[in-house]
Amino acid sequence: QAVNPIYILVFGLLLTFLWGILAKMKLEPSTTMKFSFGLLQLGLGFGVLWYGSQHCDTRGMVGLQWLFICYLLHTTGELCLSPVGLSMVTKLSPTRLVSTVMGAWFLATALSSYLAAVIATFTEVADESGNIPIPIDTVDIYGTVFKNIAIAAIASGAICMALVPLLNKWMHEEVVEDEEDA
């Protein structure tokens, strides 16, 4: 339970430092590119879980290092995506609909939690009497679900990356009023 918060603290600071240095060098990735990075890292994290499931021991047990690597990729992906998500929504929304579209962003988050529960049903392994089979009998089920999520997330990240130039063109900068003009 502590891995994700530790990664957030450590890598949040590192990414903030990295984005700052890249900004000074005028090399900081755009908001849309950071969003793409986040989706790609999500897919890679699930790819790591799939890879781990393919390399289980004879009992079907998978090493803990795969979970740590997955958390690393998911956390750094979240740190690329989450802080810029609302900013991106604001920049891509028509000015009159910004609040409504921000609400849709939060609604999408809620719907994604529901979708996660639906996806979790694909990994249901209990038999009719509620007994859970031994790991060697179920590791492939989990691995297949992780592989499918990885493919979908990587494909989404690649599509988002391909759309970066178009999305950057659509984005409008926030109008900032100078204090002297107010």
N, C-alpha and C positions, 0 to 999 in steps of 0.2 A: 504493500500500500504506500510505502514511502518513496518508491523509485520515481514515480511521476512528479511529485512535488519537488524532489531534489533536482531532477532534470530541469524542471521549470525555472528554479532559482539559478542554477548554474548556467544553463544555456540561454535563458532570458537575458542575463547580463552579457553573455558573450555575443549574442545576436544583436543586442542594442549597441554594443561596442563596434561590432562589425559593420552594421548599417551606418553608424556614424562615420566611421573611417571611409567607407565606400562613398558616402554622400560628399565628404570633403574632396574626394578624388573624382567626383561626378560620375561614379560607376555604380551607385546604388540601384538595385533592380526596382522596376516600377511596381506599383501596388498589384497590378494584374500578374506580373511575373512572380511576385512573392506568393500570390494566391495559387498559381500553378505549381510552384515548389511545394507548397503545403499539400496539395492533392497528390503529387507524385510521391512525397514522403509517406503519406497515408498508405498508398498502394505498395510501396516498398516494405513498409512495416508488416502488412499482411502477407506479402511475399516471403518475408523472413519466417513468419509463423508457418506458412505452407512448406518452406524449405526444411524447417525444423521437424515438421511432421513426417517428412520423407526420410529423415535420418534418425528415427526413433530406435530405441534398443529393442531387444527381443520381447520385452514385456509391453511395448507400446509407449514407453515413457520418453519424454523429450527433455533435453537439457534446459536448465533455467536461463542460460545465456541467450537463447533465442527470444525469450520474453523480454529480457533487458534490452536487447538490440531493437526489438519491436517498439518498446516504450521510448527508446531514444529517438527513433525515426518518427513515431507519432507525436512525441512532445515537440521536437524541433519543427515538424510540419505544422503543428498547431500554433507554434510561436511565429511562423511565417504567415499563416492564414488569419488567425483570430484577431490580432490587433488591427489588421488592415481591412477586415471584412466589412465592418460598418462604414469605414471611410470609403471603401469602394462602392458600396451601395449608395452612399450619399452622392458620390461623384457621378454615378451612372444614372441616377434617378432624375426625372424631370423635376424642376425646382418645386412645383406645387405639390408633388407627390412624395417628397422625401420622407415625411413622417409615416405615410402609409407603407412605403416600400421598406422602411426600417422595421415596421411591425411585421411585414411579410418575412423579413430576415429571421426575426425571432420565432415566427410561426413555423418557418422551415426547420429551425432547430428543434422545435417540439415534434414536428412530424418525423424528423430523422430519428428521434428517440423511439418513436412508435415503430418505424421501419427496422430499427435495430432489434426490437423485440420480435418482429416478424421473421427476420433473418435468423435469429436465434432458434426459432422453431425448426429450421432446417438441420440443426445439429441435435435434435431430440434423439436420444439413444436408449431410453428406458423401454423395456419390453412391456407386455400387457399387464404384468403383475407389479410393475414399478421398479423392477430390478435394473440396475445399471450394469451393462456388460464390462468386462475387463478392458483396459486401455488399448490393447493390441487389436481388439475388435472394433474400436471406434475412432482410432487416430486418423484413419483415411477419410472418415466422414467430416471431421473437423478440418483436415487438410484441404479437402475439396471446397468447402465453404470459404476458407481463407484464400485459396487460389482464385476463386471467382470474384471475391471482393477485391483482391489485388489487381486483377485484370480490369475490373470496372473502374477502380480509382486511378490506375495508371493511364487508362484510356481517357478518362475525364481530364486528368492533368495534362495529357498531351494535347487534347482538343483545346483546353483553356490556353495552353502555351502557344498553340497555332493562332489563336484568336487575339493574342496580346496586342499586336499592332492595331487591329480594328477597335478593340476595347479601349486602348489608350487614346485613340482618336475621338471616341464617343465621350470620354470622361471630360467633365467640365470642372475647372478649379473653383473652389469656394470663393465667393466674393468677400474680400476682407476690406472693411471700411477703415480708412486711416483715421486715427483719433482726432487729428487736427481738422478733418473735414466734417466730423460729427457735430 
